[in-house]
Amino acid sequence: MLNSSKELEIGQFVKSKAGRDKDRIFIVIEIVDEQFVKIADGDIRKLEKPKTKKVKHLAKLKFFSEDLHEKMSSEKKITNAMLRKEVEKTGLI
């Protein structure tokens, strides 16, 4: 179980463990504070309206998108299609 957002970074793939979106795969797009992050998948949760989720309700996956991490860190534009492609690459959906 994750206890802090310090264990996550932008571009990290996570799986929801609780709520309506349980068992869905998301990508961390923003770290709000130590307990909360914003996640999106480009499909149900779009970049325009990311889900703010407690870190303890997420499971960290072994997948990480270096490309998305670099683009978001340098404030380059990313799209929902990019997020969907990255999630599909994992083979988990």
C-alpha positions in Angstrom: 0.0 0.0 0.0 1.2 3.5 -0.8 1.5 5.8 2.1 2.7 9.0 0.5 2.9 10.7 -2.8 6.7 10.7 -2.4 6.6 7.1 -3.7 5.0 8.3 -7.0 6.1 10.6 -9.7 4.5 12.1 -12.8 4.2 9.5 -15.5 3.8 6.6 -13.1 1.1 4.0 -13.9 -1.2 3.2 -11.0 -4.2 1.0 -10.4 -7.2 2.2 -8.5 -8.0 0.0 -5.4 -11.2 1.8 -4.3 -14.2 3.7 -5.6 -16.2 3.6 -8.8 -13.0 3.3 -10.8 -11.7 0.3 -8.9 -9.3 -1.9 -11.0 -8.8 0.8 -13.7 -5.4 1.8 -14.9 -4.4 5.5 -14.7 -1.3 7.7 -15.1 -0.3 10.2 -12.4 -0.4 13.6 -14.1 0.1 15.8 -11.0 1.1 15.5 -7.4 -1.2 17.7 -5.3 0.3 17.0 -1.8 1.5 14.2 0.3 -1.9 12.4 0.4 -3.4 13.3 -3.0 -2.4 13.0 -6.7 -4.3 13.7 -9.9 -4.8 10.8 -12.3 -6.1 10.4 -15.8 -6.4 7.7 -18.5 -7.4 9.7 -21.5 -10.6 7.7 -21.8 -13.0 8.0 -19.0 -10.9 10.4 -17.0 -9.6 13.1 -19.5 -6.8 15.5 -18.9 -9.3 18.4 -18.8 -10.9 16.9 -15.7 -8.5 14.6 -13.9 -9.5 12.6 -10.8 -8.0 13.7 -7.5 -7.4 10.5 -5.6 -6.0 9.6 -2.3 -2.6 7.9 -2.6 -3.7 5.1 -0.2 -6.4 4.1 -2.7 -3.8 3.5 -5.5 -1.5 0.6 -6.2 1.8 1.5 -7.9 2.5 -0.5 -11.1 5.9 -1.4 -12.5 5.2 0.7 -15.6 6.4 4.2 -16.0 6.2 6.5 -19.1 9.5 8.4 -19.4 8.0 10.2 -22.5 5.0 11.6 -20.6 7.1 12.4 -17.6 9.4 14.6 -19.7 6.6 16.3 -21.6 4.6 17.1 -18.5 7.7 18.2 -16.5 8.7 20.6 -19.3 5.0 21.7 -19.7 4.8 20.5 -23.3 1.3 19.7 -24.6 0.0 16.2 -24.1 -3.3 14.8 -25.4 -5.8 12.3 -24.2 -4.8 10.1 -27.2 -1.2 10.0 -25.9 -2.5 8.9 -22.5 -4.7 6.2 -24.0 -1.8 4.9 -26.2 0.5 4.7 -23.1 -2.1 2.8 -21.1 -2.8 0.4 -24.0 1.0 -0.3 -24.3 1.0 -1.9 -20.9 -1.3 -4.7 -22.1 -3.3 -4.4 -18.8 -6.6 -3.3 -20.4 
